[in-house]
């Protein structure tokens, strides 16, 4: 199995880390912690799910306390489990001294409950959206989408996972014991100072966004999860601000990707390495019936040079031969034979995906992402908008596109400089072309984020089935959060 690494990545982010005086803390080694498992909240029965947006204190490593943000907990938020054809009632209460907007990333809901920046919750205020869940089973998430502050608020902890089930997912033989053989795995990278405090600055972020030094999983550094001697499902979420990750196991064992952003694939896809861009979700299944533990590596894509043909071959062999230190595992799956194990073979078929006919695609739109010299200034106050889509920076008072409800469209997206994960609100779409080439098998499911580069166009086919008004429009934007905060975002209505 080879791994395509066709993107040209910037290196300016590393300079930002040096200028901030960041050092790798002495407490980054020691006894591994247990994998924190976010509390599972029932969002099916219609009862309100209370989510208090608050400050907290979190130990990324034992004995070191870090000021953080969270939703009803000190860092991150609970996992909300809901179901197709049910009503999900959320009750947000903002106890912070600044406004916060919370977006339901991947949810197919109207603009008035999507949680875009127009729906910012003022300090001390509440927001109680009622969400009709009508989409297929999927792993989604919720996170800060505050205008100009998304990056910092997510970095400090305002994010959590949403799991949607349906009859199709019920019928497929897959691991489903939450916290045992079905694990939420929120991957992020963070930089800490010598006292263990989070280091972040939008103004000092490089062109690539803010790149942390240390991988954290559910808020822990190199944790260990006790899992059964069977098949284990990892719901991977790239919750980073800006990092593209390469995911692999240290022994090069294969795993099977079973779902992408918007739900199950048509069939499992066998992989040994996998890339994840910011905002993406990938569900994978790894087989541990041999009783051997497995070490998950989360590598920084920008640290790997390309071969002449743009392919990284024998990734793990190159790690051993390189002068870089072999990275410590980001997560260890330690087998515990006393736990109930899922040993049923993976099904050959998972879900049915029907693509629109070419005659059903009624319009084509082009989007070009660009980065320009902004001349410095206070990005948090939007004094220097240096990142644009189609030549325009985000303006809360401007509707950039108007889309007709229920009609298929083709969106062509490319970058004039560098790699970007392009996210669209209120929908799932299908990728026709990814950076000028056909989408690989593991990217042929329902998505809400597509990667583009300055090599060629990426193309998606998309349809919007819910309204989004001028007062509550949807967003399209780069999901490198610092790019979003600096203006690489647009608004559109659906009517």
N, C-alpha and C positions, 0 to 999 in steps of 0.2 A: 504494500500500500504506500503510495506517495502522497505528499501533502502539498497542495498548491499554495504558494506564497507569492502572489503577484503584485503586492502592494508596495509602493515606495513610501516609507514612513519617515516623518520628520524626526530630528533628534534634538530640537530646541528645548523640549521639555526637561531634559537632563540638566541643561544650564540653569533652568528655573530652580531646580532642586538645590543646586550648588549655591545659587545666589541667596536662597532662603536659609542657608546655614544648616541644612539637614544632615544628620549623621545617622548611621545605622545604630540603634540603641544597643547597649550592652545586654539588655534583658531580652534580646531576640532569640536566645537559645535557652534550653532547659527542658524540664519535663513537659511532655505534650499534654495539652488540655483535652478534655472530652469535647466532642463536637456539640456546640450549643444547638438545640432543636427549638426553634420558635414555637410558642404555644399554638395549638390548633384551635381555631374558633369556628363554631358552626354558623354559617351564613345561609343555611337552607330553610330554616323554619320560619323566616320572616321577622324574627325578633331583632331589634336594633343591635348592631355590632358597635360597641363604644370604642372609639379610638381617640385617646387623649394625646395631643401633640405636645410634648414636654421635653424639658432638659433632663439629663440623667448623668450617672457615673458608671462607667463600664470598664471591666478589666480585660483588655485584649490579651494580656498575660497575667498569670496569678501574681498578686502582690503589687501590681501597678494600676492605679486608678486614673482613668482618662475622662474628662468632661465630654459628654456626647449629647445627641438628640435621639428621640425615639417616639414611637407611637404605642402608648399604653405599656411601655417597658423602657428600660434604660437605653437600649440601642436597637435599631431596626424596629419592626413591628411584628405582630403575630401573623401566622399563616391563616388566611381566611379561606374556608372551603365552602363552595357553593355548587349549584347544579343548574343545568339547562332547564328552562321553563319554570324557574323559581324567581322570587323577588329578593334581592339583596339590599337590605336597609343598613346604611352606614351612618354613624353619628360621630362626626369629628368635632372636637373641642380644642381650640388653639389656646394653650396656656402660655405661649411664648410672648416675648415683647415685640415681635416682628410678625408681619403677615406671612401666611403660608397657603399656597395652593397645592392640592394633592390630586394627581392624575391617575386614573385607572388604566395603566398601560396594557394595551391588547384587548380591552373590553369594547364590545360593539354596543355602544349606548349613545343616546342623543347628546349633542353638544352641551346642553344645559346641565348635564350631570357628568360630563367627561372629566372635569377637573382641570381645565386649562387655566392659563394665567388670569383670565377675566374673573375667575371664581376664587380669588384669593380670600382667605379667611382672616379677618382682622384680629389683632390681639384681643383675647378675652371672648371672642365670638365663636359661634358654632355653625356647622353646615351639615344638613341631614339629607343627602341624596338617596333616592330610592331607585335602584337599578334593576330593570327587567333583564334577566340573563337569558338570552335567546341563541347563543352561539354554541358550537360543539365544545367538547371537553378540551381543555388546554391549561397550560401553566402560564399565568399572567402575573403582573405585579403592580404595586401602587407606590408612588414616589413623589417627592416635591417637584412642582412645576411652577415655582414662583418666579415671576418675571425678573431676570437679572440675578437671581439668587439660587437657582436650582442646583448648581454645582456645589456650592458650599453646604446647603441644607441636606442634600443627599450624602455628601461626604461625611457629614457629622452624624448621619444615621436615619434620615427620614425616608425609609423604604421598607417594603415588606412584600410577601408573596401571596398570590391568589391562585387557588386551584379550582378549576371547574370540572365537574364530572357530568356524564350523560349515559344514556343506555348503550351507546356503542362502546364507550370505554369500560362500562360494567361487564360487557360480554367478552372482552378480550382478556386472555389469561396473562396478566402482568402483575408484578409485585405491587401491593397497595396498602401495606401496613405502615402508616405514617410514622416516621421516626425510627423504624426498625429495618425494613427492606425497601422503603420508599422515602428517600431523604431529600429535604430541601437543602440546596447547596448554593448559597448566595456568595459569589466570588467578587471580591473587591481588592484594590490595592491602596494602601495608606502609608503616609510618611509620619513618623513620630519624632519629637525632639528627645533630648536626653532624659527628660522627666516623664516621658510617655504621653505627652499631649499631642493631639493631631495638629499637623502643620498644613495649612492651606492658604492660598492667596490667588484670587482670580486675576488681579493685576499682574502678578509675577508668573502666571502660567505661560508656557511657551505656545508655539503655534499648534502643537499637538494636543493641547489641553493640559490638565494637571495630572502628572504621572507619579503615582506613589511608589515607594521602594519595597514595601512588604505586602505580600498576599495575605489577606484574611478571609476566612471562610465562616460565614454566620457570625462574624465578629471575633474569631479566634485565629491564632497563628499556629499553623501546622497541627490542627487537632486530630484526634483519633475517634472514629466511630465504631462501636461494636455492632457487627452485622451478622446475619445468619450465614450458614454454609450453603448458600443457594444463589439464586439470581437476585441482584440488588439494583434498584432503580434510583438513579440520581437525577433530580430535577435541577439542572444547572442553570443559573441565572448569572449573566455577566452584568453585575450591578456596579461596575467601575464607572468613574467619571469619563475616562478617555482611553483606557488600555484595550488593545486587541490581545487576546490570549490564544496560546496554543495549548490544548489539553491532551494529555497522553498519560499512560501508566508507565511507571519506571521500568517494569519488566517487559514493556512493549506488548502486553497482552491485548487482544482485540476486545472491542466493546461494540454494542449495537445502538445506533441512534434510532429512536422510535417516534420522536415527536420534535417539531420545531415550534416557533412562536405561537402559531394559531391552532396547534393540535397534532393529532397522530398523523404520521406518514402513511402512505399506502402499504409499505412493508418495511421491516427493519433493514437498516443499512449498516454493513460491517465496516468498522473503521479501526485504525490504530492511533491516529492523530486527528484533531479537529480544531478548527479555528472558531472563536467566538468574538464578535464585535460588541461594543457597549450597547446594552439594551436587549440583546438576544437571549432567548431561552432554548435550551436543548435538553431533551430527556434522553438519557442513555441507560442501557442495561448492561451490567458486567456480571460474568458468571464466576462465583466463588465456591462452587461445589467441591473443588479440590481441597478446600480447607486452608489455602494459602492466603495470607493477607495481601492487599493490593495498595500500592502507593500512587495517588493521583498527583501528577505534576501539572502546575499551571505556569506556563512559560510566557515571558513577555515577547510578543512577536517582533517588536521593533529592535530587539537585540540580536536577531538572526539575519545575516546577510543572505542575499539571493544568489543562487547559482545563475549562470548565464541564461539558462532557459526558464528561470523563474520558479524552479521546483526545488524544494528542500527534500533531499533523499536521505534515508537512514538517519532520521532526526536524532535518535538516542545515541547512535554511534558517533555522530558529530559532536554531541555534548561531551562524550568521554574524551574525544580527541582534541577538543578545543581547549584554549587556555582559561576558559571561564570555569568557575567552581560549579560542580554538579549541584543543582538546586535541591534544597530540602523539599520533601513532599508537602504539598499544600493541604492534603487530607489523606490520612491512612485509614483504610477499611480493614479492621482487625476482626477476624472470624471468631464467632462465639457459637460453638456447636449446640449450646443449650437453647438458642433462640429458634422459633419456628421458621422453617425455611421454605421458600418458593422454589420448587424444582421442576415445574412444568416447562417443557420446551417452549421457546418463543414461537408465537404463531407466524405463519408465512404471510398472512394478510392482516393488516391493522384497520385501515379505514378506506373509504371510497372518496376520491377527489375528482370532481367533474370540472374540467376547464371550459371556459366559454368558447364558442365558435368564433372564428375571425370575423364573421359577419355581424356578430353581436357587439363587437367593440366599436363604439360609435364616435369616439374622439381621441385624439392624441395630444398630450401636453408635454412640454419640455421644461426641465428644471436644471439650472446650472449653478453649482455651489462655488463660491469664490472667496478668497481671503486676500484682503488688501491691507496695506500699512495704515494703521489707524492713528499713528502719531502719539500713542500713549494716552494718558488721561485716566479718568475714573470709570473703568468699565462697569463697576457695580451701579453707578448712576447713569450709565449709558451715554456718557459724554463723548465716547469714541467708538462708534459702531464700525468695526473694520471687517466684519464677516457678513456675507450677503447670499441670497438666493435670487437668481434672475436680476441681479443688480440692485436689489432692495434689501435693506436691513429690516428686522422686525419692528413694526409700528402697531401698537395696540389699536390705533384708530383707522387702520387700513385693512380692507379685505383684498387679498391678493388674487384669489381665484374663486369662481362660482361654479359649483358642480350640480348636475341634475341627479336627483335621487333615483336609485334603481337602475342606472345605466352603466354598462361596462365601459371603462376607459383604459387607454394605454398611457402610462407615464414613463417618459424617458428621462433619466437623471444621470448627470455626470459631474465631475469635479474639474475645476481648472487648476487645482493644486492639492495634491495629497489625497489620502483615503478618508472617507467619511461613512458612518452608518446612518442611513436616511430612514427616518421613522415617520409613519403616517398615523394619525389618530382615527378612531372610530371604525376600524375595518380590519380585515385580514386580506392580503393580496397574494397573488402567485407570481413568481419570478419567471419571466421569459428569457432574460439574458442578464448575466452577471459579469460586469466589467468586459463586455464584448464577446463573451463566450456563453454557451448553453449552461444553464444552472446544473450543478452536480446533483446526483440523486438525493443527497441529504438536504438539499436546499429546494426541493421540488414540492414541499408541502406548503400549508398556509403560513404566511409570514406577516409581520408588521414592520420589519426592519430589513433593509437590503444594503449591502456594501457597494460603494462605488469608488472609483479612482480616476486619475487623470489619463488613464490609458484608453478608455473607451466608455461607451454608454452602458448603464444598467437599465433594464426595462422591466416594468411590472404591469400586470393587468389587475384592475381594481374596480370594485363597485361599492357604493355607499348606500346603506339601507335605512339609515336613520337621519333625522333632520339636524342641521346645525345652523343657527341663525346668526345674524350680524352681531347680536348681543352676546351670543355664546358660540363662536365658530370653532371649528377643528383647527389643529396645527399640523404642519409638516415641517420637519427640522432635522438637522444633524443631531445625533444622539451623543456626540461628544459634548458634555454638558457646558463646558466653557465656550464652545462655539455657539451653542444655543443661547447662552447668557449674553454673548457679545453680538447677537443679531442674526445668526444663521437659522432663521425660522420665518415661516409665513403663515397666514391665516386663510381659511377657505370656508365658504358656506355650502350647505347641501339643502336643496329645496326642490 
